[in-house]
Amino acid sequence: MIPALIVGALTAWFLGLRAGLIAAAIAFVAVVVAGIVPGMTITVYGLILGWCALLWFFGSKLTGKAAPTKASVASSVAGSAAGTVGRWVGKAKKMFSDDGR
């Protein structure tokens, strides 16, 4: 259900978290239904691709927010990973310290 995650993330980026969650849920249901109903798969994936393209190319004009770049996504992932590693290192130091606190 990767398409639902992509639709949700892109919609949340441009239109807000609530809209992103709603769009992800609709995309998820549509993909599941498309897997059951014969001949509907290409239509659903076409609509998902169209929605993502619409947001990617015109979302910044609608909201004034720029599209995410590789650098901004990479830096946010790296910052999150560094924060997580830092927390675990702090916990390990605390657990293995000599005073036993």
Sequence and secondary structure as in RCSB ss.txt:
>XXXX:A:sequence
MIPALIVGALTAWFLGLRAGLIAAAIAFVAVVVAGIVPGMTITVYGLILGWCALLWFFGSKLTGKAAPTKASVAS
SVAGSAAGTVGRWVGKAKKMFSDDGR
>XXXX:A:secstr
 HHHHHHHHHHHHHH HHHHHHHHHHHHHHHHHHHHSTT HHHHHHHHHHHHHHHHHHHHHHHS     HHHHHH
HHHHHHHHHHHHHHHHHHHHT TT  
